[in-house]
Amino acid sequence: MAEDYDLAILYPQVAEMLKAIGLGVIKIGDGVTAQDNNNGINWAVLRSNRLVRSLKAKSSSVRNKLPKGSEVFDQVGKNLINWLPGYTVSALARMHAQIANWRRLWEVREVRLVVVHEDVAENTRSLVQFAKARGTPTLHVPHFNHGTIPGEPPDLHDALNCDYVAVAGEYMAEWYERRGVDSSRIRITGHPQWDRFAAMRPDRYFGHGSLRTNPALKTVLYCADWVLWTTLCYDEQTPVLGWQTMLEAFRMLQREGWQLICKAHPGAKDTTAQWHAQMAKNADVGCTVSARHLDIMLQAADVVVSNGFSNVITEAALVGVPGLTLGPGYLDQEAVPSVDYDAEALYRTVKGAHEQRRVWSENLRGPFIERYAGPNDGLATQRILDWCRELAGG
């Protein structure tokens, strides 16, 4: 795209990465002035005052949607009127200042297309809405598949704010269609970040050599989740329950020649890996824990366990490793079974997945990849670039 278009980048770190490889970019996040910030604060305070006047009548309906007795209810629901106005001032002030910056960009440039990796956070959502109001096409390239299903509590990702969305495979196309998105706005492209798997030649010994683990032992990889604040009804104890169940199950697996490695979630706090390592130490379980190096860990694994729906299960399938989930997970229970938070059941299911790995590989892996990852040919990035050119007008 940079051969024919100037690239305006919202995130400064991404702009610096592109500059480092010789691409000319416009850093649209750097244009906010002191006057923009002052105007934004004044504007946001006025809106926040309106919110305070109407909040008392509406806050009870919001509180009724939160799970009673949870930390979310105690911290968010009961104190709604105390924290929401201040948060509103902060968020609206940032958006107002940023919109002033975008307005200047649109005044001096012919913006042909806006592409975002998500369209629900305050900065990307407001950018998308700003562009659509000016007739500029918008494209959402999701960073991964979403796991929530109809009937679950509302989630930020339930709405598509962009004009169009590029999805990995049939699963995500159906996911959006169930939420009322017309099929004409959806195109199956594959995920760009999964292009790397098409050329990968998994090497078990490379994985174990890198991790300094024993290739002679069967290996279960546990991929942790994090406290998911994109929905109001997530149980903050789920990460703890999942890891406790895995550690209890592993005590039984360990007696049969298994070893445990753990991948901390990249969206969690920096201390999460240390927390998992300490929990394992307290349980007297030997375990290799890392917040990075997922591809290496997948190559070392014989079975992957995720806590709930996770895209790492699809990535494991792309590498050739069977997976399963703790708690609610994939709808395809034959390819990816789900297990309740029961150590004995998890122990049996991990063993079963390993024993049936040839059947899984020959009969279930291919259809699962096609449905969740789309065409595994390494060309997802090219397909999205072609669509971008089409939407931008050539």
Stockholm file with secondary structure:
# STOCKHOLM 1.0

chainA/1-394         MAEDYDLAILYPQVAEMLKAIGLGVIKIGDGVTAQDNNNGINWAVLRSNRLVRSLKAKSSSVRNKLPKGSEVFDQVGKNLINWLPGYTVSALARMHAQIANWRRLWEVREVRLVVVHEDVAENTRSLVQFAKARGTPTLHVPHFNHGTIPGEPPDLHDALNCDYVAVAGEYMAEWYERRGVDSSRIRITGHPQWDRFAAMRPDRYFGHGSLRTNPALKTVLYCADWVLWTTLCYDEQTPVLGWQTMLEAFRMLQREGWQLICKAHPGAKDTTAQWHAQMAKNADVGCTVSARHLDIMLQAADVVVSNGFSNVITEAALVGVPGLTLGPGYLDQEAVPSVDYDAEALYRTVKGAHEQRRVWSENLRGPFIERYAGPNDGLATQRILDWCRELAGG
#=GR chainA/1-394 SS CTTTSCEEESSHHHHHHHHHTTCCEEEGGGCCCHHHHHHHHHHHHHHHHHHHHHHHHHHHHHHTTSCTTSHHIIIIITTHHHHHHHHHHHHHHHHHHHHHHHHHHHHHSCCCCEEESCSCSHHHHHHHHHHHHTTCCEEECCSSCCCCCTTSCCBGGGCCCSSEEEESSHHHHHHHHHTTCCGGGEEECCCGGGHHHHHCCCCHHHHHHHHTCCTTSEEEEEECCCCCTTBTTCCTTHHHHHHHHHHHHHHHHHTTTEEEEEECCTTSCTTHHHHHHHHHHHTTCCEEEESSCHHHHHHHCSEEEEESSCTHHHHHHHHTCCEEEESSCCSCTTTSCEECSCHHHHHHHHHHHHHTHHHIIIIIHHHHHHHHHCCCSSCHHHHHHHHHHHHHTC
#=GC SS_cons         CTTTSCEEESSHHHHHHHHHTTCCEEEGGGCCCHHHHHHHHHHHHHHHHHHHHHHHHHHHHHHTTSCTTSHHIIIIITTHHHHHHHHHHHHHHHHHHHHHHHHHHHHHSCCCCEEESCSCSHHHHHHHHHHHHTTCCEEECCSSCCCCCTTSCCBGGGCCCSSEEEESSHHHHHHHHHTTCCGGGEEECCCGGGHHHHHCCCCHHHHHHHHTCCTTSEEEEEECCCCCTTBTTCCTTHHHHHHHHHHHHHHHHHTTTEEEEEECCTTSCTTHHHHHHHHHHHTTCCEEEESSCHHHHHHHCSEEEEESSCTHHHHHHHHTCCEEEESSCCSCTTTSCEECSCHHHHHHHHHHHHHTHHHIIIIIHHHHHHHHHCCCSSCHHHHHHHHHHHHHTC
//
